[in-house]
């Protein structure tokens, strides 16, 4: 049963369990006729609540008729076992079920993914849905869009170290943290290599280019990359390489480069352009589906 906790970090949202929150539209009479009915937000690793709240507030403003589903993630998600990751994401699946996403005619959906942490959530969500027999394409196509903010990163050790230490201000603390992080990266990479698997971030890159990664996606689903050349965590060249690969596969790709913009800070750098791009992506797809 869902409960609303006074100490929850997101006022007005219901905590379904773990780090999954949902918010129904407060007043459907203000909704636009072509708002997305469900918006799934997959946060970046260790994202603080006030930062995520700004995205929730903007979505509530531009798409007041949407049900918002937020999933947070932490560094521990990367080191946990498959069972623990499934437990983290089960409330999100329950929220998607409750929103009608597995009906014969599912609601329209916008998925907003942040950084490698959000990408890992999406890939694991896809894996769990497949394991539960929920990954088949819906019989009736639904409108869907995918927004990718500051991802994907490469599988290089240097990129992994930057990702896990980006929130540390002290150079000394960063240096000390790099020692165990390097050890864990080497061990996990070796284990995956011995089991015939690629490095995890490389796998996440490859899985992201699956046109039907989530059951509501097709090859034609619009994908919008939002990234910055001032990003020291996920480098612009890594994202641009992925964009090129996606285009070669015939995926429906758009991209917005924010000059001088740091990691997951593009909305703060130029909010009008950022949210204008998201809104335009959705409106163009709505027109394509209804004309």
MIRO-395097 format. One record per residue (C-alpha): residue in one letter; x, y, z. Coordinates in steps of 0.25 Angstrom, whole numbers. Example, Ala and Ser with C-alpha at 12.3 -4.5 7.8 and 13.67 -1.06 7.14 Angstrom:
BEGIN
resn=A, u=49, v=-18, w=31
resn=S, u=55, v=-4, w=29
//
This chain:
BEGIN
resn=X, u=0, v=0, w=0
resn=X, u=5, v=14, w=-3
resn=X, u=7, v=24, w=8
resn=X, u=10, v=39, w=8
resn=X, u=21, v=42, w=18
resn=X, u=22, v=55, w=24
resn=X, u=38, v=54, w=24
resn=X, u=38, v=50, w=9
resn=X, u=47, v=59, w=1
resn=X, u=37, v=62, w=-10
resn=X, u=24, v=70, w=-5
resn=X, u=11, v=66, w=-12
resn=X, u=17, v=52, w=-17
resn=X, u=13, v=39, w=-11
resn=X, u=25, v=29, w=-8
resn=X, u=22, v=16, w=-13
resn=X, u=34, v=9, w=-7
resn=X, u=49, v=10, w=-7
resn=X, u=52, v=22, w=-16
resn=X, u=40, v=22, w=-25
resn=X, u=30, v=34, w=-24
resn=X, u=17, v=37, w=-32
resn=X, u=9, v=49, w=-34
resn=X, u=-5, v=49, w=-40
resn=X, u=-9, v=62, w=-48
resn=X, u=-15, v=71, w=-37
resn=X, u=-26, v=77, w=-47
resn=X, u=-28, v=70, w=-60
resn=X, u=-37, v=82, w=-65
resn=X, u=-24, v=90, w=-67
resn=X, u=-18, v=79, w=-75
resn=X, u=-15, v=80, w=-90
resn=X, u=-22, v=71, w=-99
resn=X, u=-9, v=65, w=-104
resn=X, u=-1, v=65, w=-91
resn=X, u=7, v=52, w=-88
resn=X, u=-2, v=44, w=-79
resn=X, u=10, v=38, w=-72
resn=X, u=24, v=44, w=-70
resn=X, u=35, v=34, w=-64
resn=X, u=47, v=41, w=-59
resn=X, u=59, v=33, w=-56
resn=X, u=69, v=41, w=-48
resn=X, u=84, v=42, w=-48
resn=X, u=93, v=35, w=-37
resn=X, u=92, v=42, w=-24
resn=X, u=83, v=53, w=-29
resn=X, u=79, v=62, w=-18
resn=X, u=64, v=64, w=-16
resn=X, u=64, v=79, w=-18
resn=X, u=70, v=77, w=-32
resn=X, u=60, v=67, w=-36
resn=X, u=49, v=75, w=-31
resn=X, u=52, v=86, w=-41
resn=X, u=49, v=76, w=-52
resn=X, u=37, v=71, w=-46
resn=X, u=32, v=86, w=-44
resn=X, u=35, v=89, w=-59
resn=X, u=28, v=76, w=-64
resn=X, u=16, v=80, w=-55
resn=X, u=16, v=94, w=-61
resn=X, u=17, v=90, w=-76
resn=X, u=9, v=77, w=-76
resn=X, u=-1, v=78, w=-64
resn=X, u=-9, v=66, w=-68
resn=X, u=2, v=56, w=-67
resn=X, u=4, v=46, w=-56
resn=X, u=19, v=47, w=-51
resn=X, u=27, v=35, w=-47
resn=X, u=40, v=38, w=-41
resn=X, u=51, v=28, w=-38
resn=X, u=64, v=32, w=-31
resn=X, u=77, v=24, w=-31
resn=X, u=89, v=23, w=-22
resn=X, u=104, v=18, w=-24
resn=X, u=100, v=5, w=-17
resn=X, u=91, v=1, w=-28
resn=X, u=103, v=-1, w=-37
resn=X, u=109, v=-11, w=-27
resn=X, u=96, v=-18, w=-23
resn=X, u=91, v=-32, w=-28
resn=X, u=80, v=-34, w=-38
resn=X, u=70, v=-37, w=-27
resn=X, u=73, v=-24, w=-20
resn=X, u=72, v=-16, w=-33
resn=X, u=59, v=-23, w=-36
resn=X, u=54, v=-19, w=-22
resn=X, u=57, v=-5, w=-24
resn=X, u=50, v=-4, w=-37
resn=X, u=38, v=-13, w=-34
resn=X, u=30, v=0, w=-28
resn=X, u=33, v=7, w=-41
resn=X, u=27, v=-5, w=-49
resn=X, u=15, v=-5, w=-40
resn=X, u=13, v=10, w=-43
resn=X, u=14, v=8, w=-58
resn=X, u=3, v=-3, w=-56
resn=X, u=-6, v=6, w=-48
resn=X, u=-4, v=16, w=-59
resn=X, u=-9, v=6, w=-69
resn=X, u=4, v=5, w=-77
resn=X, u=2, v=-10, w=-79
resn=X, u=-13, v=-9, w=-84
resn=X, u=-16, v=-13, w=-99
resn=X, u=-16, v=2, w=-101
resn=X, u=-6, v=9, w=-92
resn=X, u=-6, v=23, w=-89
resn=X, u=4, v=33, w=-96
resn=X, u=18, v=33, w=-89
resn=X, u=30, v=42, w=-88
resn=X, u=42, v=36, w=-82
resn=X, u=53, v=45, w=-77
resn=X, u=66, v=39, w=-73
resn=X, u=78, v=46, w=-66
resn=X, u=93, v=41, w=-67
resn=X, u=98, v=27, w=-66
resn=X, u=90, v=25, w=-53
resn=X, u=77, v=27, w=-60
resn=X, u=81, v=19, w=-72
resn=X, u=85, v=7, w=-63
resn=X, u=71, v=9, w=-57
resn=X, u=64, v=8, w=-71
resn=X, u=72, v=-4, w=-75
resn=X, u=69, v=-12, w=-62
resn=X, u=55, v=-8, w=-63
resn=X, u=55, v=-14, w=-77
resn=X, u=62, v=-27, w=-72
resn=X, u=51, v=-28, w=-61
resn=X, u=40, v=-26, w=-70
resn=X, u=45, v=-37, w=-80
resn=X, u=47, v=-46, w=-68
resn=X, u=32, v=-44, w=-64
resn=X, u=27, v=-46, w=-78
resn=X, u=23, v=-31, w=-79
resn=X, u=33, v=-27, w=-90
resn=X, u=24, v=-30, w=-102
resn=X, u=20, v=-19, w=-111
resn=X, u=6, v=-13, w=-108
resn=X, u=-5, v=-18, w=-118
resn=X, u=-8, v=-3, w=-120
resn=X, u=3, v=7, w=-122
resn=X, u=4, v=18, w=-112
resn=X, u=11, v=31, w=-113
resn=X, u=25, v=31, w=-107
resn=X, u=37, v=40, w=-106
resn=X, u=51, v=38, w=-100
resn=X, u=59, v=49, w=-94
resn=X, u=73, v=46, w=-91
resn=X, u=81, v=56, w=-82
resn=X, u=96, v=55, w=-81
resn=X, u=97, v=41, w=-85
resn=X, u=103, v=31, w=-89
resn=X, u=117, v=30, w=-84
resn=X, u=128, v=21, w=-88
resn=X, u=133, v=9, w=-81
resn=X, u=147, v=15, w=-78
resn=X, u=152, v=15, w=-64
resn=X, u=154, v=30, w=-64
resn=X, u=140, v=33, w=-67
resn=X, u=135, v=23, w=-56
resn=X, u=144, v=30, w=-46
resn=X, u=139, v=44, w=-50
resn=X, u=124, v=39, w=-49
resn=X, u=126, v=34, w=-35
resn=X, u=134, v=45, w=-30
resn=X, u=127, v=57, w=-36
resn=X, u=120, v=61, w=-24
resn=X, u=133, v=62, w=-15
resn=X, u=139, v=76, w=-13
resn=X, u=152, v=72, w=-7
resn=X, u=163, v=67, w=-16
resn=X, u=168, v=59, w=-5
resn=X, u=155, v=51, w=-3
resn=X, u=154, v=49, w=-18
resn=X, u=168, v=43, w=-18
resn=X, u=165, v=34, w=-6
resn=X, u=152, v=30, w=-12
resn=X, u=158, v=26, w=-26
resn=X, u=166, v=15, w=-19
resn=X, u=155, v=6, w=-15
resn=X, u=147, v=10, w=-27
resn=X, u=158, v=6, w=-37
resn=X, u=159, v=-8, w=-29
resn=X, u=144, v=-10, w=-31
resn=X, u=144, v=-6, w=-45
resn=X, u=155, v=-16, w=-48
resn=X, u=149, v=-27, w=-41
resn=X, u=135, v=-25, w=-47
resn=X, u=141, v=-23, w=-61
resn=X, u=149, v=-36, w=-59
resn=X, u=137, v=-44, w=-54
resn=X, u=129, v=-39, w=-66
resn=X, u=140, v=-42, w=-76
resn=X, u=141, v=-56, w=-70
resn=X, u=126, v=-58, w=-72
resn=X, u=127, v=-54, w=-86
resn=X, u=120, v=-40, w=-84
resn=X, u=125, v=-26, w=-88
resn=X, u=129, v=-15, w=-78
resn=X, u=116, v=-10, w=-71
resn=X, u=116, v=4, w=-77
resn=X, u=119, v=-2, w=-91
resn=X, u=107, v=-11, w=-89
resn=X, u=98, v=0, w=-85
resn=X, u=102, v=8, w=-97
resn=X, u=99, v=-4, w=-106
resn=X, u=86, v=-7, w=-99
resn=X, u=81, v=8, w=-101
resn=X, u=82, v=6, w=-116
resn=X, u=71, v=-5, w=-115
resn=X, u=59, v=2, w=-122
resn=X, u=50, v=-6, w=-114
resn=X, u=57, v=-5, w=-101
resn=X, u=44, v=-2, w=-93
resn=X, u=31, v=-8, w=-99
resn=X, u=25, v=5, w=-102
resn=X, u=37, v=9, w=-111
resn=X, u=39, v=6, w=-126
resn=X, u=50, v=9, w=-136
resn=X, u=42, v=22, w=-139
resn=X, u=41, v=27, w=-125
resn=X, u=47, v=41, w=-124
resn=X, u=60, v=42, w=-116
resn=X, u=65, v=55, w=-111
resn=X, u=80, v=56, w=-106
resn=X, u=82, v=68, w=-97
resn=X, u=97, v=69, w=-94
resn=X, u=108, v=79, w=-91
resn=X, u=123, v=81, w=-96
resn=X, u=126, v=86, w=-82
resn=X, u=122, v=72, w=-76
resn=X, u=134, v=66, w=-69
resn=X, u=126, v=54, w=-64
resn=X, u=121, v=49, w=-77
resn=X, u=129, v=55, w=-89
resn=X, u=122, v=61, w=-101
resn=X, u=130, v=52, w=-111
resn=X, u=124, v=40, w=-104
resn=X, u=110, v=44, w=-106
resn=X, u=113, v=49, w=-120
resn=X, u=118, v=35, w=-123
resn=X, u=106, v=29, w=-118
resn=X, u=97, v=39, w=-126
resn=X, u=104, v=35, w=-139
resn=X, u=102, v=20, w=-136
resn=X, u=88, v=22, w=-133
resn=X, u=86, v=30, w=-146
resn=X, u=93, v=18, w=-154
resn=X, u=83, v=9, w=-148
resn=X, u=72, v=18, w=-154
resn=X, u=67, v=22, w=-140
resn=X, u=59, v=35, w=-139
resn=X, u=69, v=44, w=-133
resn=X, u=70, v=59, w=-129
resn=X, u=81, v=66, w=-121
resn=X, u=83, v=79, w=-114
resn=X, u=98, v=83, w=-110
resn=X, u=99, v=93, w=-99
resn=X, u=112, v=100, w=-99
resn=X, u=120, v=101, w=-86
resn=X, u=109, v=93, w=-79
resn=X, u=113, v=84, w=-68
resn=X, u=108, v=70, w=-65
resn=X, u=92, v=70, w=-63
resn=X, u=92, v=85, w=-62
resn=X, u=87, v=88, w=-76
resn=X, u=73, v=92, w=-71
resn=X, u=80, v=102, w=-62
resn=X, u=89, v=107, w=-73
resn=X, u=78, v=110, w=-82
resn=X, u=64, v=107, w=-77
resn=X, u=56, v=113, w=-88
resn=X, u=64, v=105, w=-99
resn=X, u=64, v=92, w=-91
resn=X, u=49, v=92, w=-88
resn=X, u=46, v=97, w=-101
resn=X, u=53, v=85, w=-107
resn=X, u=46, v=75, w=-99
resn=X, u=32, v=82, w=-101
resn=X, u=35, v=83, w=-116
resn=X, u=39, v=68, w=-117
resn=X, u=26, v=64, w=-111
resn=X, u=17, v=73, w=-119
resn=X, u=24, v=69, w=-132
resn=X, u=21, v=54, w=-129
resn=X, u=7, v=57, w=-124
resn=X, u=4, v=64, w=-138
resn=X, u=11, v=52, w=-145
resn=X, u=2, v=42, w=-138
resn=X, u=-11, v=50, w=-140
resn=X, u=-10, v=55, w=-154
//
